[in-house]
């Protein structure tokens, strides 16, 4: 059984999502880490899309251009 802290964090993460995307970088970083998941996306108010994998920023996309951080 999961610890109470993990369940509390899962509940908080659910409250920090909108339309399937994280509401902040902080949420996306946590969401993309074990045991909460592996991938997460945050889209800021300008439409810049930040893709996280396993707690690390993998790419930034804006206006049809992408920068990968591998």
Backbone torsions as a table, in degrees:
resi	resn	phi	psi	omega
1	UNK	NA	141.4	-179.6
2	UNK	-70.1	152.1	178.2
3	UNK	-70.1	160.9	178.8
4	UNK	-62.5	-36.0	179.3
5	UNK	-63.6	-42.4	179.1
6	UNK	-64.6	-43.8	179.5
7	UNK	-64.6	-39.8	176.9
8	UNK	-61.9	-41.7	178.3
9	UNK	-65.3	-42.2	176.9
10	UNK	-58.8	-44.1	179.4
11	UNK	-62.5	-42.5	178.6
12	UNK	-63.6	-43.0	179.6
13	UNK	-60.0	-40.7	178.1
14	UNK	-60.5	-36.6	-179.4
15	UNK	-75.5	-12.2	-177.2
16	UNK	-105.6	22.8	177.8
17	UNK	-119.8	149.1	177.5
18	UNK	-143.6	123.0	-179.2
19	UNK	54.8	35.0	177.7
20	UNK	83.8	1.8	-180.0
21	UNK	-117.5	150.5	176.8
22	UNK	-70.5	147.4	-179.5
23	UNK	-84.6	-9.5	-178.5
24	UNK	-155.2	165.0	174.7
25	UNK	-60.6	-43.7	-178.7
26	UNK	-55.5	-47.6	179.8
27	UNK	-63.2	-43.0	-179.4
28	UNK	-63.6	-40.8	179.4
29	UNK	-63.3	-47.9	-180.0
30	UNK	-65.1	-44.6	-178.7
31	UNK	-59.5	-31.5	-176.5
32	UNK	-87.4	7.8	-179.6
33	UNK	-109.4	147.8	174.0
34	UNK	-62.9	135.9	8.9
35	UNK	-97.5	18.8	-173.0
36	UNK	-95.4	-14.3	-179.5
37	UNK	155.1	-167.7	-179.2
38	UNK	-131.4	-27.3	-179.5
39	UNK	-125.3	149.5	174.0
40	UNK	-157.4	154.0	-178.8
41	UNK	-132.3	137.8	172.6
42	UNK	-123.4	131.4	176.2
43	UNK	-118.2	119.0	-176.9
44	UNK	-80.8	178.7	-175.8
45	UNK	-65.6	-17.7	177.3
46	UNK	-90.3	-5.3	-179.0
47	UNK	91.5	8.2	176.7
48	UNK	-73.6	129.0	-176.4
49	UNK	-104.9	123.2	179.7
50	UNK	-110.3	121.7	-179.8
51	UNK	-105.4	125.5	178.8
52	UNK	-113.8	141.5	174.7
53	UNK	-133.7	123.2	177.7
54	UNK	51.1	43.5	175.5
55	UNK	81.8	2.1	-177.6
56	UNK	-119.8	143.3	175.4
57	UNK	-69.5	121.9	-178.2
58	UNK	-101.5	-38.4	-179.2
59	UNK	-157.6	157.3	174.6
60	UNK	-127.5	129.5	179.9
61	UNK	-123.7	135.1	177.3
62	UNK	-157.0	133.3	174.2
63	UNK	53.0	42.0	177.2
64	UNK	79.4	0.8	179.8
65	UNK	-111.7	148.5	-177.9
66	UNK	-135.4	141.4	174.2
67	UNK	-121.8	124.3	179.8
68	UNK	-101.3	139.6	178.3
69	UNK	-116.4	88.5	-177.4
70	UNK	-112.5	NA	NA
